[in-house]
Amino acid sequence: MAADQESMCTCHACLGIRVIIDSALKVLDLYRWMLDSYIIDFFQDNLWDRLPRPWAKILENVALDELGSWILRERRPRHVWPLSLIALRRSIDLLSINREPTARTRFTCKLSQRDPKESVKTCETLITKDKRLDKFENLFKKHVKQKKRYEIEKFSEIVARCSELSNSSCIVDTGAGIGHLARELAYKYQLAVICIEQDKSLSELARKYDEQFMKKFKTHLAGFCGVPPYHLCAKIVDESCTGDGLPAVFRGILRDYFSQQSNDNGFGLIGLHPCGDLAARLLKFYVGQQNAKFISVVGCCYMKLTINEDRTTSALGYPLSKYVERNSSHSLSYAALEVACHAVENYCDKMKSNEYDDLKVHAYRATLEKILVNKGGDVMRRGRVGSVKVNGGMSFQE
């Protein structure tokens, strides 16, 4: 342990990150019982009585629209809120990563070889995009939900900048699905993209869409010479997270498919919503691959991460950091990880506009579970009620 302590960077940025981690885990310790609770527990274990009395008093009297606005700090509250709740809200503000799209939060270690300000400035001037494809926006939106479309547009711009900065030969899109992100990068940003997808049927459908795009472009754009993504049906990394043979495979694809005779610049590793352990494996793969020039991953489904409390496996999805692992408070339950997948803003917006009918389904499910528990005991808790599709005005009987 002493050797690990000595090897830790002591620059201002790294020390600051460790302070944030320690502080966040202390807050989690204080309110862990809430994070570890399911909705059924609220009714079955009467969790309302566990709330601090000032909290219960304000929550009994405040309107839902005010609660939503208070959480998001959007207007002056009509009630006097308990100091402990205000302190918790402020702590969350200070310890959370800023998710505002206009905010630029950087943590730059002193060991970094590049000044991030210069990097971003340089990259913004060098990045190129085929503006001719703007008129095909409806084609890019086809088969893509609005939220996903927004994510693809923002993420592809970030990836293109990272590729320019690192001078990578290609982009490796893991868990590429049917290729929506890959086509954005390949056609709009003229990047060589290798898609890796385990599901053969998804890869085949992606190729079909690629052909439709290319046919459209060649018909309406004179001299269009974009290259569709290359689809590789494979598993990028197993539990060892080494993937030793993959760089050679990538070089062969670049040479034979993309006609890159000189392709020693490595690759960028990306993943938009890699599920559970896949994001952790990609990070481990990136660390172990000299040819991996950058990584950009937006994880999801945190509750599917492998968490082994006895440390008997190297395939842990959480924690990845030795520093976090050494903290005795680092443990997170399935319920806590599941909560982390949800954006509080969505729920607050529903409360502010009094459009929370679809949230009733949670109470309905909890009531059903309570009936099951009363009749069958604790073995009937959690997971015994299937998912329910919400319809407007749906009653409990329905």
C-alpha positions as CSV (number, residue, x, y, z in Angstrom):
1,M,0.0,0.0,0.0
2,A,2.9,2.4,0.8
3,A,4.2,1.9,-2.7
4,D,0.8,2.7,-4.2
5,Q,0.6,5.9,-2.0
6,E,4.1,7.0,-3.2
7,S,3.1,6.4,-6.9
8,M,0.0,8.6,-6.7
9,C,0.3,12.0,-8.4
10,T,0.2,14.9,-6.0
11,C,-0.6,17.7,-8.4
12,H,-3.5,20.1,-7.6
13,A,-5.9,18.4,-10.0
14,C,-5.3,14.9,-8.7
15,L,-5.5,15.9,-5.1
16,G,-8.7,17.8,-5.8
17,I,-10.3,14.7,-7.4
18,R,-9.3,12.6,-4.4
19,V,-10.9,15.1,-2.1
20,I,-14.1,15.0,-4.1
21,I,-14.2,11.2,-4.0
22,D,-13.7,11.1,-0.2
23,S,-16.3,13.8,0.4
24,A,-18.8,12.1,-1.9
25,L,-18.4,8.7,-0.1
26,K,-18.9,10.5,3.2
27,V,-22.2,11.9,2.0
28,L,-23.2,8.5,0.7
29,D,-22.5,7.0,4.1
30,L,-24.9,9.5,5.7
31,Y,-27.8,8.7,3.4
32,R,-27.0,5.2,2.2
33,W,-30.2,3.8,3.6
34,M,-32.2,6.0,1.2
35,L,-30.1,5.0,-1.8
36,D,-30.4,1.3,-1.0
37,S,-34.2,1.4,-0.7
38,Y,-36.7,0.4,-3.2
39,I,-40.2,1.9,-3.6
40,I,-41.7,-1.2,-2.0
41,D,-39.5,-0.6,1.1
42,F,-41.1,2.8,1.5
43,F,-44.4,1.2,2.1
44,Q,-43.3,-2.1,3.6
45,D,-40.8,-0.6,6.1
46,N,-42.5,2.7,6.7
47,L,-39.5,4.7,5.6
48,W,-41.3,8.0,6.0
49,D,-40.8,7.7,9.8
50,R,-37.0,7.4,9.2
51,L,-36.8,10.8,7.6
52,P,-35.5,13.6,9.9
53,R,-38.6,15.3,11.3
54,P,-37.9,18.7,9.6
55,W,-37.7,17.0,6.3
56,A,-40.9,15.2,6.7
57,K,-42.7,18.4,7.8
58,I,-41.6,20.4,4.8
59,L,-42.3,17.5,2.4
60,E,-45.8,17.1,3.8
61,N,-46.7,20.7,3.0
62,V,-44.8,21.7,-0.1
63,A,-46.4,21.5,-3.5
64,L,-44.8,19.2,-6.0
65,D,-44.1,22.0,-8.5
66,E,-42.2,23.9,-5.8
67,L,-40.2,20.8,-4.8
68,G,-39.1,20.3,-8.4
69,S,-38.1,24.0,-8.8
70,W,-36.3,23.9,-5.4
71,I,-34.2,20.9,-6.3
72,L,-33.1,22.6,-9.5
73,R,-32.7,26.0,-7.8
74,E,-34.8,27.8,-10.4
75,R,-36.9,30.2,-8.3
76,R,-37.2,31.7,-4.9
77,P,-38.9,29.1,-2.6
78,R,-42.2,29.9,-1.0
79,H,-41.3,27.9,2.1
80,V,-38.4,28.0,4.6
81,W,-36.5,24.8,4.0
82,P,-34.5,22.9,6.7
83,L,-30.9,23.8,6.8
84,S,-29.8,20.1,6.6
85,L,-31.7,19.7,3.3
86,I,-30.1,22.9,1.9
87,A,-26.7,21.7,3.0
88,L,-27.3,18.4,1.3
89,R,-28.3,20.1,-1.9
90,R,-25.2,22.3,-1.8
91,S,-23.0,19.3,-1.2
92,I,-24.5,17.6,-4.2
93,D,-23.8,20.7,-6.3
94,L,-20.2,20.8,-5.3
95,L,-19.5,17.1,-5.6
96,S,-21.3,16.4,-8.9
97,I,-19.8,16.6,-12.4
98,N,-21.3,19.5,-14.3
99,R,-23.7,18.2,-16.9
100,E,-24.5,21.5,-18.5
101,P,-23.7,21.3,-22.3
102,T,-22.1,24.8,-22.2
103,A,-19.9,24.2,-19.3
104,R,-16.3,23.1,-19.7
105,T,-14.9,21.4,-16.7
106,R,-11.3,20.2,-17.1
107,F,-9.1,18.1,-14.8
108,T,-5.6,18.4,-16.1
109,C,-2.9,16.3,-14.4
110,K,0.6,17.8,-14.3
111,L,1.8,14.7,-16.1
112,S,-0.3,15.6,-19.1
113,Q,1.9,16.2,-22.2
114,R,-0.4,18.7,-23.7
115,D,-1.9,22.0,-22.6
116,P,-5.7,21.3,-22.8
117,K,-6.5,24.9,-23.6
118,E,-4.2,24.9,-26.6
119,S,-5.5,21.5,-27.6
120,V,-9.1,22.5,-27.7
121,K,-8.3,25.8,-29.5
122,T,-6.2,24.0,-32.1
123,C,-8.7,21.2,-32.6
124,E,-11.6,23.6,-33.1
125,T,-9.8,25.2,-36.0
126,L,-8.7,22.0,-37.7
127,I,-11.9,19.9,-37.5
128,T,-13.6,19.4,-40.9
129,K,-17.2,18.5,-41.6
130,D,-18.9,17.9,-45.0
131,K,-21.6,20.6,-45.0
132,R,-23.1,19.2,-48.1
133,L,-24.7,16.4,-46.0
134,D,-26.7,18.9,-44.0
135,K,-29.6,18.6,-46.5
136,F,-29.8,14.9,-45.7
137,E,-30.5,15.5,-42.0
138,N,-33.8,13.6,-42.3
139,L,-31.9,10.6,-43.6
140,F,-29.6,10.6,-40.6
141,K,-32.6,11.0,-38.2
142,K,-34.3,7.9,-39.7
143,H,-34.8,5.1,-37.2
144,V,-33.3,7.3,-34.4
145,K,-35.2,8.7,-31.4
146,Q,-34.9,12.4,-30.7
147,K,-32.8,11.9,-27.5
148,K,-30.5,9.5,-29.2
149,R,-30.1,11.9,-32.2
150,Y,-29.0,14.7,-29.9
151,E,-26.5,12.4,-28.2
152,I,-25.0,11.2,-31.5
153,E,-24.6,14.8,-32.8
154,K,-22.8,16.0,-29.7
155,F,-20.7,12.8,-29.2
156,S,-19.6,12.6,-32.8
157,E,-18.3,16.2,-32.6
158,I,-16.3,15.3,-29.5
159,V,-14.9,12.2,-31.2
160,A,-13.9,14.1,-34.3
161,R,-12.0,16.6,-32.3
162,C,-10.2,13.8,-30.3
163,S,-9.3,12.1,-33.5
164,E,-7.8,15.3,-35.0
165,L,-5.8,16.0,-31.8
166,S,-4.4,12.5,-31.6
167,N,-3.9,12.1,-35.3
168,S,-5.5,8.6,-35.1
169,S,-5.7,6.4,-38.2
170,C,-9.2,5.3,-37.4
171,I,-12.1,5.2,-34.9
172,V,-13.1,1.9,-33.3
173,D,-16.8,2.0,-32.3
174,T,-17.6,-0.7,-29.8
175,G,-21.1,-2.0,-29.4
176,A,-21.9,-0.2,-32.6
177,G,-25.4,-1.7,-33.0
178,I,-26.9,-0.7,-36.4
179,G,-24.3,2.0,-37.0
180,H,-26.0,5.3,-36.4
181,L,-23.0,6.9,-34.7
182,A,-20.6,5.3,-37.1
183,R,-22.3,6.7,-40.2
184,E,-22.3,10.2,-38.6
185,L,-18.5,9.9,-38.1
186,A,-17.8,8.3,-41.5
187,Y,-19.8,10.5,-43.7
188,K,-20.0,13.9,-42.0
189,Y,-16.4,13.9,-40.6
190,Q,-14.8,11.7,-43.3
191,L,-13.3,9.4,-40.6
192,A,-12.3,5.7,-41.0
193,V,-14.6,3.9,-38.7
194,I,-14.4,0.2,-37.6
195,C,-17.6,-1.0,-36.0
196,I,-17.4,-3.9,-33.5
197,E,-20.7,-5.6,-32.7
198,Q,-21.3,-9.0,-31.2
199,D,-24.8,-9.4,-32.7
200,K,-24.5,-10.6,-36.3
201,S,-28.0,-9.5,-37.2
202,L,-27.3,-5.9,-36.1
203,S,-24.1,-5.8,-38.2
204,E,-26.0,-7.0,-41.2
205,L,-28.7,-4.4,-40.7
206,A,-26.0,-1.8,-40.3
207,R,-24.6,-2.7,-43.7
208,K,-28.0,-2.5,-45.3
209,Y,-28.4,1.1,-44.0
210,D,-24.9,1.9,-45.1
211,E,-25.8,0.9,-48.7
212,Q,-29.0,3.0,-48.6
213,F,-27.0,6.1,-47.5
214,M,-24.3,5.6,-50.1
215,K,-26.9,5.2,-52.9
216,K,-28.5,8.4,-51.8
217,F,-25.3,10.4,-51.6
218,K,-23.9,9.2,-54.9
219,T,-27.2,10.0,-56.6
220,H,-27.4,13.6,-55.3
221,L,-23.8,14.6,-54.6
222,A,-21.4,14.8,-57.5
223,G,-18.0,13.3,-56.7
224,F,-19.0,12.0,-53.3
225,C,-16.2,9.6,-52.2
226,G,-17.1,8.8,-48.6
227,V,-16.3,5.3,-47.3
228,P,-18.9,3.4,-45.3
229,P,-17.9,2.0,-41.9
230,Y,-16.4,-1.4,-41.7
231,H,-18.5,-3.8,-39.6
232,L,-16.6,-6.5,-37.7
233,C,-18.8,-9.0,-35.9
234,A,-16.7,-9.8,-32.8
235,K,-16.2,-9.4,-29.1
236,I,-13.7,-6.7,-28.5
237,V,-12.5,-7.8,-25.1
238,D,-13.0,-10.8,-22.9
239,E,-12.7,-10.8,-19.1
240,S,-8.9,-10.5,-19.4
241,C,-9.4,-7.2,-21.2
242,T,-6.2,-7.7,-23.3
243,G,-7.5,-8.1,-26.8
244,D,-3.9,-8.6,-28.0
245,G,-4.7,-9.6,-31.5
246,L,-7.1,-6.7,-32.3
247,P,-4.5,-4.0,-33.3
248,A,-3.2,-6.3,-36.1
249,V,-6.8,-6.9,-37.2
250,F,-7.4,-3.1,-37.3
251,R,-4.2,-2.5,-39.4
252,G,-5.4,-5.2,-41.9
253,I,-8.8,-3.5,-42.2
254,L,-7.2,-0.1,-42.7
255,R,-4.9,-1.4,-45.4
256,D,-7.4,-3.6,-47.3
257,Y,-10.7,-1.8,-46.8
258,F,-9.7,1.9,-46.3
259,S,-6.6,1.7,-48.5
260,Q,-4.4,3.3,-45.8
261,Q,-0.9,2.1,-46.6
262,S,0.6,3.9,-43.7
263,N,-1.5,3.3,-40.6
264,D,0.8,3.4,-37.7
265,N,-1.0,6.3,-35.9
266,G,-3.1,4.0,-33.8
267,F,-6.9,4.2,-33.2
268,G,-9.4,6.0,-31.0
269,L,-11.7,3.8,-28.9
270,I,-15.2,5.0,-28.4
271,G,-18.5,3.7,-27.0
272,L,-21.9,5.4,-26.8
273,H,-23.8,3.6,-24.0
274,P,-21.7,0.5,-23.6
275,C,-23.7,-1.5,-21.1
276,G,-22.4,-2.4,-17.6
277,D,-19.0,-4.1,-17.6
278,L,-18.3,-3.3,-21.2
279,A,-17.4,0.3,-20.4
280,A,-15.0,-0.9,-17.7
281,R,-13.4,-3.4,-20.0
282,L,-12.9,-0.8,-22.6
283,L,-11.0,1.4,-20.1
284,K,-8.8,-1.5,-19.2
285,F,-8.2,-2.4,-22.8
286,Y,-7.3,1.3,-23.5
287,V,-4.8,1.3,-20.7
288,G,-3.1,-1.8,-21.9
289,Q,-2.9,-0.9,-25.6
290,Q,-0.1,1.4,-26.8
291,N,-1.9,1.9,-30.1
292,A,-5.0,3.2,-28.5
293,K,-4.6,7.0,-28.8
294,F,-7.7,8.2,-27.0
295,I,-10.9,6.8,-25.5
296,S,-14.3,8.4,-25.3
297,V,-17.0,6.4,-23.5
298,V,-20.4,7.2,-22.2
299,G,-21.5,4.3,-20.0
300,C,-24.9,3.1,-19.0
301,C,-26.7,0.4,-17.0
302,Y,-24.4,0.9,-14.0
303,M,-26.4,-1.7,-12.0
304,K,-25.0,-4.4,-14.4
305,L,-21.4,-3.7,-13.3
306,T,-19.6,-6.6,-11.7
307,I,-19.1,-5.8,-8.0
308,N,-17.2,-8.5,-6.1
309,E,-16.8,-7.7,-2.5
310,D,-14.2,-10.4,-1.8
311,R,-11.9,-9.2,-4.6
312,T,-11.5,-12.7,-6.0
313,T,-11.9,-11.7,-9.7
314,S,-10.0,-9.4,-12.0
315,A,-13.2,-8.7,-13.9
316,L,-14.5,-6.1,-11.6
317,G,-16.6,-3.3,-13.2
318,Y,-16.5,-1.2,-10.0
319,P,-14.3,0.1,-8.5
320,L,-11.6,0.4,-11.1
321,S,-9.6,2.8,-9.0
322,K,-7.2,1.5,-6.3
323,Y,-7.7,4.7,-4.4
324,V,-11.5,4.2,-4.3
325,E,-11.1,0.5,-3.6
326,R,-9.1,1.3,-0.4
327,N,-11.9,3.5,0.9
328,S,-14.1,1.3,3.2
329,S,-17.2,3.2,2.1
330,H,-16.9,2.6,-1.6
331,S,-19.5,-0.2,-1.8
332,L,-22.6,0.6,-3.8
333,S,-25.7,-1.6,-3.9
334,Y,-27.7,-2.6,-7.0
335,A,-30.4,-0.1,-6.0
336,A,-27.9,2.7,-5.7
337,L,-26.3,1.9,-9.1
338,E,-29.7,1.7,-10.7
339,V,-30.7,5.2,-9.3
340,A,-27.5,6.6,-10.8
341,C,-28.8,5.8,-14.3
342,H,-31.6,8.3,-14.0
343,A,-31.4,12.1,-14.4
344,V,-33.0,14.0,-11.6
345,E,-33.9,16.8,-14.0
346,N,-36.5,14.6,-15.8
347,Y,-38.4,14.0,-12.6
348,C,-38.2,17.6,-11.5
349,D,-39.5,18.8,-14.8
350,K,-42.5,16.5,-14.4
351,M,-43.2,17.8,-10.9
352,K,-42.8,21.4,-12.0
353,S,-45.4,21.0,-14.7
354,N,-47.7,18.7,-12.7
355,E,-47.2,16.1,-15.4
356,Y,-46.4,13.2,-13.1
357,D,-49.3,10.8,-13.9
358,D,-46.8,8.3,-15.4
359,L,-45.0,8.2,-12.1
360,K,-48.0,6.6,-10.5
361,V,-47.0,3.3,-11.9
362,H,-44.2,3.1,-9.3
363,A,-46.8,3.4,-6.5
364,Y,-49.0,0.8,-8.3
365,R,-46.1,-1.6,-8.6
366,A,-45.2,-1.1,-4.9
367,T,-48.8,-1.8,-3.9
368,L,-48.8,-5.0,-5.9
369,E,-45.5,-6.0,-4.3
370,K,-46.9,-5.2,-0.8
371,I,-49.8,-7.5,-1.5
372,L,-47.4,-10.3,-2.6
373,V,-45.3,-9.8,0.5
374,N,-48.2,-9.9,2.8
375,K,-49.4,-13.2,1.3
376,G,-46.0,-14.8,0.6
377,G,-43.5,-13.3,2.9
378,D,-40.2,-11.4,2.2
379,V,-39.2,-13.9,-0.5
380,M,-41.8,-12.1,-2.7
381,R,-40.0,-8.8,-2.4
382,R,-38.4,-7.1,-5.4
383,G,-38.5,-8.2,-8.9
384,R,-41.7,-10.2,-8.7
385,V,-43.8,-7.6,-10.5
386,G,-43.0,-7.3,-14.2
387,S,-42.7,-4.0,-16.1
388,V,-45.9,-2.1,-16.8
389,K,-46.4,0.2,-19.8
390,V,-48.0,3.4,-18.7
391,N,-51.0,4.8,-20.4
392,G,-52.7,8.1,-19.7
393,G,-55.2,7.9,-16.8
394,M,-54.4,4.3,-16.1
395,S,-56.1,3.0,-13.0
396,F,-54.6,0.6,-10.4
397,Q,-57.0,-2.1,-11.6
398,E,-55.8,-1.8,-15.1
